[in-house]
């Protein structure tokens, strides 16, 4: 049976099975959802066995579990290791969702739910492509699956899992669908990912919250101090001001920048999709260059004092912020995190104390475009979409990808099918049915 016919005959079942996975609120950053991580791991185990895996097991780590499955046809044949993640981001702010984030619905040809794209929908495509190949006796390679539960918090325990299971995880290439394409009719293969350094900073002033009338103007306000410190980290040209930050940044050649510029990109559509009147970023670079080949610095969250309804005249004791620095080759995420920490401590006034905590991070990754695996992916996209895919560098980060190369010695191919409009990590995350089914067709 042809793959298109198989998808058509089973499309409703595919969705129902995917929806069962999506309904599990597997939020890795919240401890109360730890049991849900094991429910998701069990669901993946069942899915792989039903799809045709010879065996599937759940491995516990010091954090969340990993589901491993395999089908070995011939040890002499090439082996593909499929990587995905079962965990999802928190759903806050809940009031901005149009539907229940863990009750998937299809509206206007799109699945709306947390994890619809990232990464339950995209990961599930591999299970269904694998099922098709097994059921129709078309599998021509060995296949292994490694589905983890901590990607959204930086995969803190997967590196050790890989080190402890090197023999079990031996493969010729790692296949990942956790990225995007330029458009539904313009496929692309992600050839690079930015690295990440993610920190939380706490600024403490007085030992307790104070009356803003009795103490305002006489005692430093930690929120005022923190916002002033953070605002100083970007100059008027949107360049990061931390001393030494750019020392290890690889400058991309004019020729490569010219090649990047050939990728289709509609700035007006880009702005309309996120409802902004203009873009912003480092002077001298295009929007695609700013997210693909240049580092960035962002405040992902900031809080302190009174934020409830109505007024409370309080001068807060503490202020907090979460900081994300996206990195490029050859920036070391540990070095950059320490650099940010030391700089914040150095610019803080004596009226407050600063405490920085590194939450997670990882290095950037660049994939070669002349390998057999890349050329095979190129061919698969061309056959499924009727057009040759464009190689692109993504602004996102999957920190574990570089760890795979370091620990397992295996390169990864990033075959994503998401769209920028899928709103991953945001309210109303969605995934087009067209891309879900086209992904299965391409991956097989």
C-alpha positions in Angstrom: 0.0 0.0 0.0 1.3 3.5 -0.9 2.0 5.8 2.1 -0.7 8.3 1.0 -3.3 5.5 0.9 -2.2 4.3 4.3 -2.4 7.7 5.8 -5.9 8.3 4.3 -7.1 4.9 5.6 -5.8 5.5 9.1 -5.9 9.3 9.6 -8.6 9.4 12.2 -6.9 6.6 14.2 -3.6 8.5 14.0 -5.3 11.7 15.4 -7.1 9.8 18.2 -3.9 8.2 19.3 -2.0 11.5 19.2 -4.8 13.2 21.1 -4.4 10.5 23.9 -0.8 11.5 24.3 -1.6 15.3 24.2 -4.2 14.9 26.9 -1.4 13.9 29.4 -0.2 17.2 31.0 3.5 16.3 30.9 4.9 19.6 32.0 8.5 18.9 33.0 9.2 22.2 34.8 6.5 21.6 37.4 7.1 19.0 40.0 3.4 18.2 40.5 3.4 16.7 37.0 6.0 14.1 37.7 3.4 11.3 37.6 2.3 12.6 34.2 5.8 12.2 32.9 5.6 8.4 33.7 2.1 8.3 32.1 3.5 9.8 28.9 6.4 7.4 29.0 4.0 4.4 29.3 1.9 5.9 26.4 5.0 6.1 24.2 6.0 2.5 25.1 2.6 1.2 24.1 2.7 3.3 20.9 6.0 1.9 19.8 5.1 -1.7 20.5 1.8 -1.4 18.6 3.7 0.2 15.7 6.0 -2.8 15.4 9.0 -2.3 17.7 10.6 -5.6 18.9 10.9 -4.2 22.3 10.2 -1.0 24.2 11.3 -0.1 27.8 11.0 2.8 30.2 14.3 3.9 31.8 14.3 6.0 34.9 16.9 8.8 35.4 17.6 11.1 38.3 14.9 13.3 36.7 12.1 12.2 34.3 12.0 8.9 32.4 13.2 8.0 28.9 11.2 5.6 26.7 13.5 3.5 24.4 12.3 1.2 21.6 13.9 -0.6 18.8 13.4 -2.9 15.8 16.6 -4.5 14.6 16.2 -6.2 11.2 19.8 -6.9 10.4 22.7 -5.7 12.6 24.7 -5.1 9.4 22.2 -2.6 8.0 22.3 1.1 8.8 20.6 2.2 12.0 18.5 5.3 12.5 18.0 6.7 16.0 14.8 8.8 16.3 14.9 11.4 19.1 11.9 13.2 20.4 10.5 14.6 23.7 7.3 13.8 25.6 7.5 16.9 27.9 5.8 20.2 27.2 6.0 23.8 28.3 3.7 25.3 31.0 0.4 26.7 29.7 0.5 30.1 31.4 -1.2 32.5 30.9 -4.2 30.2 30.9 -6.7 33.0 30.2 -5.2 33.6 26.8 -6.1 30.1 25.6 -9.2 29.8 23.4 -9.6 26.2 24.4 -8.4 23.8 27.1 -4.7 23.3 26.4 -4.8 19.6 27.2 -8.1 18.8 25.3 -7.0 18.9 21.7 -9.5 20.3 19.1 -9.3 20.7 15.4 -10.3 24.2 14.1 -9.7 25.4 10.6 -7.5 22.4 9.8 -5.2 22.8 12.8 -4.8 20.9 16.0 -4.9 23.3 19.0 -3.3 22.1 22.2 -0.2 22.2 24.2 2.3 19.9 22.5 0.4 19.8 19.2 3.6 20.8 17.5 6.3 20.8 20.1 7.0 17.9 20.2 4.1 15.4 20.6 2.7 16.0 17.1 6.1 16.0 15.4 7.4 13.1 17.4 4.3 11.1 16.7 4.8 11.4 13.0 7.9 9.1 13.3 5.9 6.5 15.1 3.3 6.4 12.3 5.9 6.4 9.5 7.6 3.6 11.3 4.3 1.7 11.7 3.7 2.1 7.9 7.1 0.7 7.0 6.8 -2.3 9.4 3.2 -3.2 8.5 3.9 -3.0 4.7 7.3 -4.8 4.9 9.2 -1.8 3.6 11.6 -1.1 6.5 15.1 -1.2 5.0 17.1 -0.1 8.1 17.2 -0.7 11.8 15.3 1.8 13.9 15.7 2.9 17.5 13.6 5.4 19.4 14.7 7.6 22.3 11.9 9.8 23.7 12.9 11.9 26.7 11.0 13.8 29.3 13.2 16.8 30.1 13.9 18.7 26.8 12.0 21.7 27.8 14.2 22.1 30.9 17.5 21.6 29.1 17.8 17.7 29.2 19.8 17.8 32.4 20.0 14.0 32.8 19.9 12.7 29.2 23.6 13.1 28.7 24.3 10.7 31.5 21.7 8.3 30.1 23.5 8.4 26.8 26.9 7.7 28.5 25.4 4.8 30.4 23.8 3.3 27.3 26.3 4.0 24.5 26.1 0.4 23.1 22.3 0.4 23.1 22.1 3.7 21.3 24.6 3.0 18.6 23.4 4.3 15.3 24.5 5.9 12.0 22.4 9.0 12.3 20.0 10.7 14.7 16.7 11.9 13.2 14.9 14.7 14.9 11.6 16.5 14.2 11.5 19.4 16.6 12.1 22.3 14.2 10.2 24.0 11.5 9.9 24.7 7.7 9.7 28.0 6.0 6.1 27.5 4.8 3.8 24.6 4.1 4.8 24.8 0.4 8.4 25.7 1.0 10.2 22.9 2.9 13.5 23.4 4.7 16.1 21.5 6.6 17.5 23.0 9.7 21.3 22.9 9.5 22.1 24.9 12.6 20.7 25.7 16.1 21.7 28.4 18.5 23.0 27.5 21.9 21.5 28.7 25.1 22.4 30.1 28.5 19.4 30.5 30.8 19.6 32.1 34.2 17.4 33.4 37.0 18.6 36.5 38.9 17.4 37.7 42.3 18.0 41.2 43.6 17.4 41.8 47.3 17.2 45.1 49.1 15.6 45.6 52.5 15.0 42.5 54.7 11.2 42.9 54.3 8.6 44.7 52.2 8.4 48.4 53.2 5.7 51.1 53.0 6.4 53.0 49.8 5.4 56.3 51.4 7.5 56.0 54.6 10.5 54.5 52.8 10.2 55.5 49.1 13.1 57.7 48.0 15.2 56.7 51.0 15.7 53.0 50.4 16.7 51.4 47.1 13.8 49.6 45.4 15.0 46.2 44.1 12.6 46.3 41.1 13.9 49.8 40.1 17.5 48.5 40.5 16.9 45.3 38.5 15.1 46.9 35.6 17.9 49.5 35.3 20.6 46.8 35.4 18.9 44.7 32.8 18.1 47.7 30.5 21.8 48.5 30.4 22.7 45.1 28.9 21.6 46.2 25.4 22.7 49.4 23.7 20.8 51.6 21.2 22.0 49.3 18.3 20.7 46.3 20.2 24.2 45.0 20.8 24.9 43.2 24.0 27.1 45.3 26.3 28.5 42.6 28.6 32.3 42.8 28.3 33.8 39.9 26.3 30.4 38.6 25.2 31.3 38.6 21.5 34.9 37.3 21.9 34.1 33.8 20.7 31.4 34.6 18.2 32.2 33.2 14.7 31.6 35.9 12.1 29.8 34.4 9.1 31.3 35.2 5.7 29.8 37.5 3.2 29.3 34.6 0.8 27.4 32.5 3.4 25.3 35.5 4.3 24.5 35.9 0.6 23.4 32.3 0.4 21.2 32.8 3.5 19.5 35.8 1.8 18.3 33.5 -1.0 15.9 31.8 1.4 12.3 33.0 0.8 11.2 35.5 3.5 8.4 38.0 3.5 9.0 40.6 6.2 5.5 42.1 5.9 3.9 38.7 6.4 6.3 38.0 9.3 5.2 41.2 11.0 1.5 40.6 10.4 1.7 37.1 11.8 2.9 38.4 15.2 1.0 41.7 15.0 4.0 44.1 15.2 4.5 47.2 13.1 8.2 46.8 12.7 11.0 44.4 13.7 13.9 45.1 16.0 17.4 43.7 16.5 21.1 44.1 16.1 22.0 46.8 13.6 23.5 45.7 10.4 21.8 42.3 10.2 18.6 41.0 8.6 15.8 39.4 10.6 16.9 35.9 9.5 20.5 36.7 10.3 19.6 38.0 13.7 17.9 34.7 14.6 20.2 32.4 12.7 23.8 33.6 13.0 23.9 36.2 15.8 23.5 35.8 19.5 20.7 37.5 21.4 19.7 38.5 25.0 16.2 38.5 26.3 14.3 38.9 29.6 11.8 36.0 29.6 10.1 37.0 32.8 10.3 39.6 35.6 8.4 40.0 38.8 8.4 41.3 42.4 6.3 43.3 44.8 2.5 43.4 44.6 0.9 42.2 41.4 -2.7 41.5 42.5 -5.8 43.4 41.9 -6.0 47.0 43.1 -3.3 49.0 44.8 -0.8 48.1 47.6 1.8 50.8 48.4 4.7 48.5 48.9 8.4 48.9 48.3 9.4 45.2 47.7 12.2 43.4 49.4 13.1 41.3 46.3 12.9 41.4 42.5 13.4 38.5 40.1 14.0 38.0 36.4 14.6 35.0 34.1 17.2 35.6 31.3 17.8 33.8 28.1 20.9 34.3 26.0 20.9 32.6 22.6 24.4 31.7 21.4 26.2 30.9 18.2 29.4 28.8 17.4 31.9 28.9 19.2 30.3 30.4 22.3 30.6 28.3 25.5 27.3 28.4 27.3 28.9 27.8 30.7 31.4 30.6 30.1 28.6 33.0 28.9 26.4 32.2 31.9 29.3 33.0 34.3 30.0 36.1 32.3 26.4 37.3 32.7 26.5 36.5 36.4 29.7 38.3 37.1 28.6 41.4 35.1 25.3 41.7 36.9 27.2 41.5 40.2 29.7 44.1 39.1 27.1 46.7 38.1 24.8 46.3 41.1 24.8 49.2 43.5 25.9 48.6 47.1 22.2 49.0 48.2 21.3 45.5 47.0 22.7 42.0 46.7 22.5 39.9 43.6 22.1 36.2 43.4 22.3 34.4 39.9 21.2 30.8 39.4 22.0 29.0 36.1 19.0 27.0 35.2 20.1 25.2 32.0 21.9 25.6 28.7 23.8 24.1 25.9 26.1 24.8 22.9 25.1 25.7 19.4 25.1 23.0 16.6 25.8 23.0 12.9 25.1 20.1 10.7 27.0 19.3 7.4 24.9 19.5 4.2 27.0 16.9 2.2 26.5 13.8 4.4 24.6 10.8 3.1 21.9 11.3 5.8 21.4 15.0 4.7 21.2 14.1 1.1 18.6 11.4 1.9 16.5 13.9 3.8 16.8 16.3 0.9 15.5 13.7 -1.4 12.6 12.8 0.9 11.4 16.4 1.1 11.8 16.8 -2.6 9.6 13.7 -3.3 7.0 14.6 -0.8 6.7 18.4 -1.5 7.7 18.4 -5.1 10.3 21.1 -4.4 13.9 20.9 -3.1 14.2 21.9 0.6 16.1 25.1 1.6 18.9 24.7 4.2 18.4 27.2 7.1 19.8 28.0 10.5 17.2 28.1 13.3 17.2 30.6 16.1 16.0 28.0 18.5 18.0 25.7 20.7 17.9 21.9 21.3 20.9 21.7 23.8 21.0 17.9 23.7 21.9 17.7 20.0 25.5 18.8 20.6 25.7 16.3 23.5 24.7 13.5 21.1 27.6 14.3 18.9 30.0 14.6 21.9 28.9 11.5 23.7 27.5 9.2 21.0 29.7 10.5 18.2 26.6 10.8 15.9 25.4 13.7 13.7 21.8 14.7 13.8 19.5 15.5 10.9 16.8 18.0 11.8 13.7 17.3 9.8 11.0 19.6 11.2 7.6 20.3 9.8 6.3 23.1 12.2 5.5 26.6 11.2 6.3 29.9 12.8 2.6 30.5 13.2 2.2 27.3 15.3 2.8 29.4 18.5 4.9 26.9 20.3 5.6 27.8 23.9 2.7 30.2 23.7 -1.1 30.1 24.3 -3.1 28.5 21.5 -0.2 26.3 20.3 -1.3 24.6 17.1 -0.2 22.3 14.3 -1.7 22.0 10.8 -3.1 18.6 9.9 -1.6 19.0 6.5 1.9 19.2 8.0 1.2 16.3 10.4 0.3 14.0 7.5 2.9 15.4 5.1 5.5 14.8 7.8 4.6 11.1 8.0 4.8 10.9 4.2 8.2 12.5 4.2 9.8 10.6 7.1 8.9 7.2 5.8 
